[in-house]
Amino acid sequence: MLLGLKTWYEKLVLGHPKTVLALVALLTIAAAAGLPRFKLDASADSLTLETDDSLDFFREISERYNSGDFLVVTYRYKEGDLFSDESLATMRRLQDELAMVQGVSGVQSVLNVPLLYSPKQSISDVADGIRTLSSPGVDRDLARKEFLESPIYKDLILSPDGETTAMMLNLDLDKKGLDLVRERDALRRQRNSEGLSEEEAQRLEVVSAEYLQHRTAQEAAARDRVKEVRAILAQYNDSAELFLGGLTMITSDMIAFIESDLVVFGTGILAFIVITLLLIFRQPRWVLLPLVTCVTTAVMMLGLLSWLDWRLTVISANFVALLLIITLAITIHLAVRYREYFAEYPEWDRFQLASATVAFMAKPCLYTGLTTMVAFISLVVSGIRPVIDFGWMMSIGVTMALVLSFLILPASLMLLKKRDAGQGRDNSHAFTQVFSRFADNHKAVVLGVAVIAAVISAVGISRLKVENRFIDYFDDSTEIHQGMLVIDQRLGGTINLDVVLNKPEQSAPAFEGESDGEEDPFAADFGGDEVAEDEADPFAAEDPFAADDPFASSSESQAPDAYWFTVAGLNQIEQLHDFLEAQPEIGKVQSLATLYKMAQDLNDGGLNDFELAVARQSLPEEINQVLVHPYWSPEHQQARITMRVIESDPDLSRDELIRRIYTFAENDMGIAAEDIRQTGMLVLYNNMLQSLFKSQILTLGAVFAGILLMFLVLFRSLWLAVIALVPNMLAACVVLGGMGLANIPLDMMTITIAAITVGIGVDHAIHYLYRFREEFAKDGDYVATMHRSHATIGRAMFYTAITIIAGFSILALSKFVPSIYFGLLTALAMSAALLGSLTLLPLLLVLIKPLPKPAEEAQPGKPAAVAEACTG
């Protein structure tokens, strides 16, 4: 079979090089035509688990409470008091301009939020109308005090020093997008569990396409909105210090980081490739041919992604650099082997040289490609869409790199004249043989260092963690970092977390005694489980919330369940609210308890259920919009507590915080587990982080087992398979252990480094063992074979490794911290893999002696692969 494939290859590729290159050029042009369609994705969907049930719950709650996305503008007046006439006038102009931005549904600031303590008003006064800082005659000192001390605004709208305030730009809720994505996800879950009918499968395709198209338009509009807001803010930089924050802004800037890394580091790596090839080969053809192969592979792969509308994310953006490096590694191995044949057999013509090179390198390159794909396919089980995409992209990219390298390079060499002019003498083997001599002369040192590295790595791996701070993803000089820090430390925290409470089955008071310790005579009417139609809430007709409730049925004649607006319900919310406020990682907390505390204060005492019901009906819509609607859904008998977590807290542990809240609610408050659930970006992000360890670290052993089986097929020797695997396992452990010791957490980018280490590292072992076996057949001397292997294949390994190491080190110049970690840790992993393959691997071969004694060759002086190629 292999002989037949070789014959077909020689006839089709080496026999028709011009046709092959013309077809490759046409395919490249067709792929390049799709590049204008190329898109990047940094949406919130790319930071969550695809199969996470919490994601659908998060979307449901967002839609139910109309809690869409928002932007935050922090404002500090440079020229005096924040509440001076000039400052407020500037702030008003800024607010008016921001309110005109398309997609902004409203702007909340100190200028227009209700004032209830400036001066203090009774509940009846509040019902008559609200006052704001913009109202005539408002005492600004009292307003400042209210913003700093009231339960509504404390740690929310004004910094403790009174110098920085926040404007919240509420964005229109994307209800169409929520409906589409929830329908899509429901169909996906049904497909995975029960299967879909033909009609349902077609609907899934349609709704997926509609959602992708809709999200593309929304993301473009969001980026334009951020640009417009920034342009407005730039006009006020002379008079105020302004920062922009919010998920939309972060998404927009992350896309900018991806674009920058693609352009800058892609160009940088290409430039480094040129320099490296010039230093190695010192001939224009050996610079041009690998470079053309690398660029063609990258363009063809990017074009394929563009035509398929397969988008790059923060994670998969690095696949371009990896693809260039992997393609370069294949071409260097081919080039080095071709030049070796050229030096050894100068009488051969171009066909013999190309044929022998392909015949010798096809098998090891095929297996290196397969093992690399196995490593990257392991990422598919992560459940995180960008990580899954990265795994598939790299698998397809490796296949494309392998095919194009064996088409472009040999076909081009068939058209170029044989010549040695300018090649010079390559003395790099003298350097690589330093490693073989060291392994031969210092066996105990090599083994000792390997054992020590393994032990230290095990300690480091035991200290690995997945907790990380999102703010640390960005360089200190970026607006994202600076804005998040201001909001985090002065304005109540950044990342959101919600606690959703369902009405308990028993509506009896959860606490003994009401406000006055006596049984409330109105509890049956307002807090009971059921209300008969003829005993309906007399206030229901006047309830502005019920009238506006989009979920209410037109035929519904009884009032919505008001359990959470009873003393029992509010006391329960207040207890949990106070616990949350006491947690050091949590900043601002808001719930119905905020209104309850305010109402008790304005009423100068406790309230019973009847008074609460009266107060609820009399609250103006402005108060309802701020203090009721975001935290209570009477239609669903549900209350919501929202909070912002201080992302910059060095002791923040998301998973531990979530568990602590559940433990307090269930054990200390007696809330049933089915009646409480947490949601928000903090929960979704934590679920993703926790899955990283479970799905990747724990499956790394399965990856090694798969590669071990491939080694067994390739080398047909268990000892050779184990020997090949050991240095790569050690390299992967070194980088993971180094992360643990350096306190670098696992995240969506660093988790891929283990797969990259295994995927690329095993290439060294395969190439080295394949050459070692061929060289060993000459004289059966393990030590001499080791030195010859280092002088031949060792050079190609060294060339590719230093290219990878230096190429990825360029990422250290990025302003996106995960890219920096990715670049430096990949460089460390490749250094460990190279050292292992040049020292530990040959030493294990010398000590274990796994190869059988060589048989007599049919053609003395020529390796078997060469003899086969020449007779083909």
Secondary structure as the mmCIF struct_conf table of DSSP 4:
data_model
#
loop_
_struct_conf.conf_type_id
_struct_conf.id
_struct_conf.beg_label_comp_id
_struct_conf.beg_label_asym_id
_struct_conf.beg_label_seq_id
_struct_conf.end_label_comp_id
_struct_conf.end_label_asym_id
_struct_conf.end_label_seq_id
HELX_RH_AL_P HELX_RH_AL_P1 LEU A 2 TYR A 9
HELX_RH_PI_P HELX_RH_PI_P1 GLU A 10 LEU A 14
BEND BEND1 GLY A 15 GLY A 15
HELX_RH_AL_P HELX_RH_AL_P2 PRO A 17 ALA A 32
TURN_TY1_P TURN_TY1_P1 ALA A 33 GLY A 34
HELX_RH_3T_P HELX_RH_3T_P1 LEU A 35 ARG A 37
STRN STRN1 LEU A 40 LEU A 40
HELX_RH_3T_P HELX_RH_3T_P2 ALA A 44 LEU A 47
BEND BEND2 THR A 48 THR A 48
STRN STRN2 LEU A 49 LEU A 49
TURN_TY1_P TURN_TY1_P2 GLU A 50 THR A 51
HELX_RH_AL_P HELX_RH_AL_P3 ASP A 53 ARG A 64
TURN_TY1_P TURN_TY1_P3 TYR A 65 ASN A 66
STRN STRN3 PHE A 70 TYR A 77
BEND BEND3 LYS A 78 GLY A 80
TURN_TY1_P TURN_TY1_P4 LEU A 82 PHE A 83
BEND BEND4 SER A 84 SER A 84
HELX_RH_AL_P HELX_RH_AL_P4 ASP A 85 ALA A 99
TURN_TY1_P TURN_TY1_P5 MET A 100 MET A 100
BEND BEND5 VAL A 101 VAL A 101
TURN_TY1_P TURN_TY1_P6 GLN A 102 GLY A 103
STRN STRN4 VAL A 104 GLN A 108
TURN_TY1_P TURN_TY1_P7 VAL A 110 ASN A 112
BEND BEND6 VAL A 113 VAL A 113
STRN STRN5 LEU A 115 LEU A 115
BEND BEND7 LEU A 116 LEU A 116
STRN STRN6 TYR A 117 TYR A 117
TURN_TY1_P TURN_TY1_P8 SER A 118 PRO A 119
STRN STRN7 LYS A 120 LYS A 120
HELX_RH_AL_P HELX_RH_AL_P5 ILE A 123 ASP A 128
STRN STRN8 ARG A 131 ARG A 131
TURN_TY1_P TURN_TY1_P9 LEU A 133 SER A 134
BEND BEND8 SER A 135 SER A 135
TURN_TY1_P TURN_TY1_P10 PRO A 136 GLY A 137
HELX_RH_AL_P HELX_RH_AL_P6 ARG A 140 GLU A 149
BEND BEND9 SER A 150 SER A 150
TURN_TY1_P TURN_TY1_P11 PRO A 151 ILE A 157
STRN STRN9 LEU A 158 LEU A 158
TURN_TY1_P TURN_TY1_P12 PRO A 160 ASP A 161
BEND BEND10 GLY A 162 GLU A 163
STRN STRN10 THR A 164 LEU A 171
HELX_LH_PP_P HELX_LH_PP_P1 ASP A 172 LEU A 173
HELX_RH_AL_P HELX_RH_AL_P7 LYS A 175 SER A 193
TURN_TY1_P TURN_TY1_P13 GLU A 194 GLU A 194
HELX_RH_AL_P HELX_RH_AL_P8 GLU A 198 ALA A 234
TURN_TY1_P TURN_TY1_P14 GLN A 235 SER A 239
STRN STRN11 ALA A 240 GLY A 245
BEND BEND11 GLY A 246 GLY A 246
HELX_RH_AL_P HELX_RH_AL_P9 LEU A 247 SER A 260
HELX_RH_PI_P HELX_RH_PI_P2 ASP A 261 PHE A 265
HELX_RH_AL_P HELX_RH_AL_P10 GLY A 266 PHE A 281
BEND BEND12 GLN A 283 GLN A 283
HELX_RH_AL_P HELX_RH_AL_P11 PRO A 284 TRP A 307
TURN_TY1_P TURN_TY1_P15 LEU A 308 ASP A 309
STRN STRN12 LEU A 312 LEU A 312
TURN_TY1_P TURN_TY1_P16 VAL A 314 ILE A 315
HELX_RH_3T_P HELX_RH_3T_P3 SER A 316 ASN A 318
HELX_RH_AL_P HELX_RH_AL_P12 PHE A 319 GLU A 344
TURN_TY1_P TURN_TY1_P17 PRO A 346 GLU A 347
HELX_RH_AL_P HELX_RH_AL_P13 ARG A 350 ILE A 377
HELX_RH_3T_P HELX_RH_3T_P4 SER A 378 SER A 382
STRN STRN13 ILE A 384 ILE A 384
HELX_RH_AL_P HELX_RH_AL_P14 ARG A 385 LEU A 415
BEND BEND13 LEU A 416 LEU A 416
HELX_LH_PP_P HELX_LH_PP_P2 LYS A 417 LYS A 418
TURN_TY1_P TURN_TY1_P18 ALA A 421 GLY A 422
HELX_RH_AL_P HELX_RH_AL_P15 SER A 428 ASN A 441
HELX_RH_AL_P HELX_RH_AL_P16 LYS A 443 SER A 462
TURN_TY1_P TURN_TY1_P19 ARG A 463 ARG A 463
HELX_RH_3T_P HELX_RH_3T_P5 PHE A 470 TYR A 473
STRN STRN14 PHE A 474 PHE A 474
TURN_TY1_P TURN_TY1_P20 ASP A 476 SER A 477
BEND BEND14 THR A 478 THR A 478
HELX_RH_AL_P HELX_RH_AL_P17 GLU A 479 ARG A 490
BEND BEND15 LEU A 491 GLY A 492
BEND BEND16 THR A 494 THR A 494
STRN STRN15 ILE A 495 ASN A 502
HELX_LH_PP_P HELX_LH_PP_P3 LYS A 503 PRO A 504
BEND BEND17 GLU A 505 GLU A 505
BEND BEND18 ALA A 508 ALA A 508
BEND BEND19 ALA A 510 GLY A 513
TURN_TY1_P TURN_TY1_P21 SER A 515 ASP A 516
BEND BEND20 GLY A 517 GLU A 518
TURN_TY1_P TURN_TY1_P22 PRO A 521 PHE A 522
HELX_RH_AL_P HELX_RH_AL_P18 ALA A 523 GLY A 527
BEND BEND21 GLY A 528 ASP A 529
HELX_RH_3T_P HELX_RH_3T_P6 GLU A 533 GLU A 535
TURN_TY1_P TURN_TY1_P23 PRO A 538 PHE A 539
HELX_RH_3T_P HELX_RH_3T_P7 ALA A 540 GLU A 542
HELX_RH_AL_P HELX_RH_AL_P19 PRO A 544 ASP A 548
TURN_TY1_P TURN_TY1_P24 PRO A 550 PHE A 551
TURN_TY1_P TURN_TY1_P25 SER A 554 SER A 555
BEND BEND22 GLN A 558 GLN A 558
HELX_LH_PP_P HELX_LH_PP_P4 ALA A 559 ASP A 561
HELX_RH_3T_P HELX_RH_3T_P8 TYR A 563 PHE A 565
BEND BEND23 THR A 566 THR A 566
HELX_RH_AL_P HELX_RH_AL_P20 VAL A 567 GLU A 581
TURN_TY1_P TURN_TY1_P26 ALA A 582 ALA A 582
BEND BEND24 GLN A 583 GLN A 583
TURN_TY1_P TURN_TY1_P27 PRO A 584 GLU A 585
STRN STRN16 ILE A 586 GLN A 590
BEND BEND25 SER A 591 SER A 591
HELX_RH_AL_P HELX_RH_AL_P21 LEU A 592 LEU A 602
TURN_TY1_P TURN_TY1_P28 ASN A 603 ASP A 604
BEND BEND26 GLY A 605 GLY A 605
HELX_RH_AL_P HELX_RH_AL_P22 ASP A 609 SER A 618
BEND BEND27 LEU A 619 LEU A 619
HELX_RH_AL_P HELX_RH_AL_P23 GLU A 621 ILE A 623
HELX_RH_PI_P HELX_RH_PI_P3 ASN A 624 VAL A 628
HELX_RH_3T_P HELX_RH_3T_P9 HIS A 629 TYR A 631
STRN STRN17 TRP A 632 SER A 633
HELX_RH_3T_P HELX_RH_3T_P10 PRO A 634 HIS A 636
TURN_TY1_P TURN_TY1_P29 GLN A 637 GLN A 637
STRN STRN18 GLN A 638 VAL A 645
TURN_TY1_P TURN_TY1_P30 GLU A 647 SER A 648
TURN_TY1_P TURN_TY1_P31 PRO A 650 ASP A 651
HELX_RH_AL_P HELX_RH_AL_P24 ARG A 654 THR A 663
HELX_RH_PI_P HELX_RH_PI_P4 PHE A 664 ASP A 668
BEND BEND28 MET A 669 MET A 669
HELX_RH_3T_P HELX_RH_3T_P11 ALA A 673 ASP A 675
STRN STRN19 ILE A 676 THR A 679
BEND BEND29 GLY A 680 GLY A 680
HELX_RH_AL_P HELX_RH_AL_P25 MET A 681 LEU A 692
HELX_RH_PI_P HELX_RH_PI_P5 PHE A 693 ILE A 697
TURN_TY1_P TURN_TY1_P32 LEU A 698 THR A 699
HELX_RH_AL_P HELX_RH_AL_P26 LEU A 700 PHE A 715
HELX_RH_AL_P HELX_RH_AL_P27 LEU A 718 LEU A 741
TURN_TY1_P TURN_TY1_P33 ALA A 742 ASN A 743
HELX_LH_PP_P HELX_LH_PP_P5 ILE A 744 LEU A 746
TURN_TY1_P TURN_TY1_P34 MET A 748 ILE A 751
HELX_RH_AL_P HELX_RH_AL_P28 THR A 752 ASP A 779
HELX_RH_AL_P HELX_RH_AL_P29 TYR A 782 ALA A 791
TURN_TY1_P TURN_TY1_P35 THR A 792 THR A 792
HELX_RH_AL_P HELX_RH_AL_P30 ILE A 793 SER A 809
HELX_RH_3T_P HELX_RH_3T_P12 ILE A 810 LEU A 813
BEND BEND30 LYS A 815 LYS A 815
STRN STRN20 PHE A 816 PHE A 816
HELX_RH_AL_P HELX_RH_AL_P31 VAL A 817 LEU A 835
HELX_RH_PI_P HELX_RH_PI_P6 GLY A 836 LEU A 840
HELX_RH_AL_P HELX_RH_AL_P32 LEU A 841 ILE A 848
BEND BEND31 LEU A 851 LEU A 851
HELX_LH_PP_P HELX_LH_PP_P6 PRO A 852 GLU A 857
BEND BEND32 ALA A 858 GLN A 859
TURN_TY1_P TURN_TY1_P36 PRO A 860 GLY A 861
BEND BEND33 LYS A 862 LYS A 862
HELX_RH_AL_P HELX_RH_AL_P33 ALA A 864 CYS A 870
TURN_TY1_P TURN_TY1_P37 THR A 871 THR A 871
#
